[in-house]
Amino acid sequence: MVGTFPPLLQNESVKPNRRKADTRDLPDVPVDRRLVKPTQRLSKLPAPAIQRLERNQDGDKEKLGWVYHVVKGFLSSTEEQPNKDLLKEAIYHALSLELDAKYQVQGSDVDLLDHHFSQKDDVLLGKETGLPSKTPGELTYREKATRITANRKAFKEGKYFHIFNPNDESISSERMVVNVLSQQDAMLLLKDILKGWESEVTNWSGHVVVAKVLGVSPKGKGDRDNHLKYDKVVIYYKSAHRETILEHVKAVLPEDKRVSALPAFYRIAGKGIGIGKERTDNVSFTEGNAIALTNWVLEEGWESLKQGMSMKEFVSQGLEKVLDQL
């Protein structure tokens, strides 16, 4: 089948080294509590350099190995270049989907939302009033995601359920992704953020611009039933507030509630916590990386692949192309 996922690393002379990919023993980034306090706004502090956080290089190379097999799947069916959008989607899945995800779900999706988010919360999440007069193409991303029925429907379909800071509509410069064991724990983190937004006292959640949690896995999708996105929770914020948010995420979700695996090319801030710089071209972090790889494959790599480019060479060149545009 063309572009199937997950690609299998079979009969390959070069395989990604898995020994260092597990970050469970990686120490959490220390926070100087004399400088960072939950109730203190940090807008005057300089943004900490994201470059000081390490990447999971072996994990990134492993995922590029999966991309190699995805592309070879297209090549095996035809020597003609594949449809660009189909190739990009397949590459995106290889970079972002976790094999055999251990995302525990307790109760039905509707019960989970109703338990954690009341009608009072829905006022913060957004009202339908005035929005139906716009066509879908006229709605902003914020308006689409905050339409109550649409937001809950997305969660039920295995997509993201969003919450938006009612007091901050600024553009975030960074994102924090968290891979958690339980949907219940993911909801607790969002509820903690929402509780802070409702408080009259400024706390850490005041620095969160947007947050979202992954819904249940869509049913009836065959092999993809257990292939969920690594980033079960995503938090958007200004980079200057990273340490404050990171400290509280670790407090709400300690290491035993997190899973080490992360999407490709994120920097590691602790077990199961990745940091990525927001892009300025209106695409997501992973989509931008998928676009870079797709363009490289179609513009430069296709002929080399037809002539037998090895996985090792593909991974090396692909890694260079992605890092050049981050």
C-alpha positions in Angstrom: 0.0 0.0 0.0 1.4 3.4 -1.0 2.5 5.6 1.9 1.4 3.2 4.6 2.3 3.9 8.3 4.1 2.7 10.3 6.9 1.8 7.9 8.9 -1.3 9.0 12.6 -1.2 9.5 13.2 -4.6 8.0 16.1 -5.9 5.9 18.1 -2.7 6.4 21.8 -2.7 6.9 21.6 0.6 8.8 19.1 1.0 11.6 18.6 4.0 14.0 20.4 3.6 17.3 17.7 3.3 19.9 20.0 3.1 22.9 20.0 6.8 23.7 16.5 7.6 22.5 14.9 7.0 26.0 15.0 10.2 28.0 13.6 8.8 31.2 16.8 9.4 33.1 17.3 12.9 31.8 17.3 15.3 34.7 14.6 18.0 34.7 15.8 21.5 33.9 16.5 23.2 37.2 14.5 26.4 38.1 16.0 29.0 40.3 13.0 29.7 42.7 14.6 33.0 43.8 14.0 34.4 40.3 10.8 32.6 39.3 7.7 32.7 41.4 4.2 31.5 40.5 2.7 35.0 41.0 5.4 36.9 39.3 5.1 38.1 35.7 8.4 37.7 33.8 7.8 40.0 30.9 11.0 42.0 31.7 13.3 38.9 31.8 15.2 38.0 28.7 14.0 34.9 26.9 16.2 31.9 27.8 18.0 30.4 24.9 16.2 27.4 23.4 19.5 26.2 22.0 20.7 25.2 25.5 18.1 22.4 25.5 19.2 19.2 23.8 17.4 17.4 21.0 16.8 13.7 21.0 19.1 13.1 18.1 18.7 9.4 18.0 14.9 9.7 18.2 14.9 12.2 15.3 17.0 10.0 13.2 14.7 7.1 13.9 11.7 9.0 12.7 13.6 10.1 9.6 14.2 6.3 9.0 10.4 5.9 9.1 10.1 8.8 6.6 12.6 7.0 4.3 10.3 3.9 4.2 7.2 6.1 3.6 8.9 7.7 0.6 10.2 4.3 -0.6 6.6 3.1 -0.4 5.5 5.7 -2.9 8.6 5.0 -5.1 7.8 1.2 -5.2 4.4 1.8 -6.9 5.6 4.3 -9.5 8.7 6.2 -10.6 6.6 9.3 -11.2 6.7 11.8 -8.4 3.8 11.4 -6.0 1.1 14.0 -5.2 2.7 16.6 -3.0 -0.1 16.8 -0.5 -0.4 13.1 -0.1 3.4 12.8 0.4 3.4 15.6 2.9 0.6 14.0 4.9 2.4 10.7 5.0 5.6 12.3 6.1 3.7 14.3 8.8 2.3 11.1 10.2 5.7 9.5 10.4 7.1 12.5 12.3 4.1 12.9 14.7 2.4 9.6 15.4 3.4 7.4 18.3 3.4 3.7 17.8 1.3 1.7 20.3 0.4 4.9 22.3 -0.3 4.2 26.0 -2.9 7.0 26.3 -5.4 5.7 28.9 -9.0 6.8 28.6 -11.4 6.5 31.5 -15.1 6.8 30.7 -16.6 8.3 27.6 -15.3 11.4 25.9 -18.5 13.3 26.6 -18.4 12.4 30.3 -14.8 13.5 30.6 -15.5 16.9 29.1 -18.6 17.4 31.3 -16.7 16.4 34.4 -13.8 18.8 33.8 -15.5 21.7 32.0 -18.8 23.2 33.2 -21.1 25.6 31.4 -19.4 28.4 33.2 -16.2 27.3 31.6 -17.9 27.2 28.2 -18.4 30.9 28.5 -14.6 31.3 28.6 -14.2 28.7 25.8 -16.3 30.8 23.5 -19.9 31.5 22.5 -21.8 30.6 19.4 -23.4 34.0 19.3 -22.5 36.0 16.2 -20.3 33.3 14.7 -22.8 31.4 12.5 -23.3 34.5 10.4 -19.7 34.0 9.1 -18.8 31.3 6.6 -16.2 28.7 7.7 -13.6 30.4 5.5 -14.2 33.8 7.3 -13.7 32.4 10.8 -10.3 32.9 12.5 -8.5 29.9 14.0 -9.5 31.1 17.4 -13.2 31.5 16.4 -13.2 28.0 14.9 -11.7 26.3 17.9 -13.8 28.2 20.5 -17.1 27.4 19.0 -18.4 25.1 21.7 -20.1 22.4 19.6 -17.2 22.3 17.2 -14.6 22.2 19.9 -16.3 19.2 21.7 -16.9 17.5 18.4 -13.2 17.7 17.5 -12.4 16.1 20.9 -14.8 13.2 20.3 -13.2 12.6 16.8 -9.7 12.3 18.3 -8.6 15.8 17.5 -7.7 18.7 19.9 -10.0 20.4 22.5 -8.8 24.0 22.9 -8.9 26.6 25.7 -8.0 30.2 25.0 -6.8 32.8 27.5 -9.6 35.4 27.6 -7.2 38.1 28.7 -4.4 37.4 26.2 -4.9 37.2 22.5 -1.3 37.8 21.7 0.7 35.6 19.4 2.8 33.0 21.1 6.5 32.5 20.3 7.0 29.0 21.7 5.1 25.8 22.3 5.5 23.1 25.0 4.3 19.6 24.2 3.6 17.0 26.9 3.2 13.3 26.4 1.1 11.9 29.2 -0.1 8.4 30.2 -3.7 9.4 30.8 -6.3 11.5 29.2 -7.5 12.2 32.8 -4.1 13.7 33.7 -4.1 15.8 30.5 -7.5 17.2 31.5 -6.3 18.0 35.0 -3.5 20.2 33.5 -6.0 22.1 31.3 -8.3 22.5 34.2 -5.5 23.9 36.3 -4.8 26.4 33.6 -8.4 27.4 33.3 -8.7 27.8 37.1 -5.9 30.2 37.0 -7.5 32.2 34.3 -10.7 32.5 36.4 -8.7 33.7 39.4 -8.2 37.4 40.2 -4.7 36.7 41.3 -2.1 36.5 38.6 -0.4 33.1 38.5 1.6 30.9 36.1 -1.4 30.1 33.9 -1.7 33.8 33.1 1.3 33.4 30.8 -0.5 30.6 28.8 -2.0 32.0 25.6 -3.6 28.8 24.3 -3.7 25.2 25.5 -5.2 22.1 23.9 -5.6 18.4 24.8 -5.9 15.4 22.4 -9.2 13.7 22.3 -9.9 9.9 22.0 -8.6 7.9 19.1 -11.0 7.7 16.2 -12.5 4.2 15.9 -12.7 2.1 12.9 -9.4 3.3 11.4 -7.7 -0.1 11.3 -3.9 0.1 12.0 -4.1 3.6 13.3 -6.3 2.9 16.3 -3.3 2.9 18.6 -1.2 5.5 16.6 -1.9 8.8 18.4 0.1 12.0 18.3 2.9 12.2 20.8 1.8 15.7 21.9 -1.2 14.9 24.0 -1.1 18.3 25.6 0.2 21.5 23.8 0.7 24.8 25.6 1.5 28.1 23.7 3.2 31.0 25.4 5.9 33.7 25.1 9.4 32.2 25.4 10.3 34.5 28.4 7.8 32.5 30.5 9.0 29.1 29.6 10.7 28.3 33.0 7.6 29.4 35.0 5.3 27.2 32.9 7.7 24.3 32.8 8.0 24.3 36.6 4.2 24.1 37.1 3.6 21.5 34.4 6.1 19.3 36.1 4.3 19.9 39.4 0.9 19.0 38.0 2.2 16.1 36.0 5.2 14.5 37.7 7.5 12.1 35.8 5.4 9.0 36.6 2.5 10.5 34.7 4.6 11.3 31.6 5.9 9.2 28.7 9.4 9.8 27.3 8.7 9.7 23.6 8.3 13.0 21.8 7.6 14.2 18.2 10.6 14.8 15.9 12.9 17.8 16.3 11.6 19.1 19.6 14.1 20.1 22.3 13.9 18.2 25.5 12.9 20.0 28.7 12.3 16.8 30.8 10.8 13.4 30.5 8.0 13.6 27.9 8.2 17.4 27.6 9.4 19.0 24.4 9.9 22.7 23.5 9.5 24.1 19.9 9.8 27.5 18.5 6.7 28.8 16.9 6.9 29.5 13.1 5.9 32.7 11.4 4.4 31.2 8.3 1.1 30.1 9.9 1.8 26.3 9.9 2.4 24.1 12.9 5.9 23.1 14.1 5.7 19.5 12.7 3.8 20.5 9.6 6.6 23.0 8.8 9.2 20.2 9.1 7.0 17.9 7.0 6.9 20.6 4.3 10.6 21.0 4.4 11.2 17.3 3.9 8.5 17.0 1.2 10.1 19.9 -0.8 13.5 18.4 -0.5 12.3 14.9 -1.6 10.5 16.2 -4.6 13.0 18.9 -5.7 16.3 17.1 -4.9 16.0 13.6 -3.4 13.6 11.8 -5.8 16.2 11.0 -8.4 18.8 9.9 -5.8 16.2 7.6 -4.2 15.4 6.1 -7.6 19.1 5.4 -7.9 19.3 3.6 -4.6 20.0 6.2 -1.9 20.6 4.4 1.4 18.6 5.1 4.5 21.7 6.3 6.2 22.3 8.9 3.5 18.6 9.9 3.5 18.5 10.4 7.2 21.7 12.5 7.1 20.5 14.8 4.3 17.0 15.0 5.7 18.2 16.0 9.1 20.3 18.8 7.6 17.3 20.1 5.6 15.1 20.3 8.6 17.6 21.8 11.0 18.4 24.5 8.4 14.9 25.9 8.5 14.3 25.6 12.3 
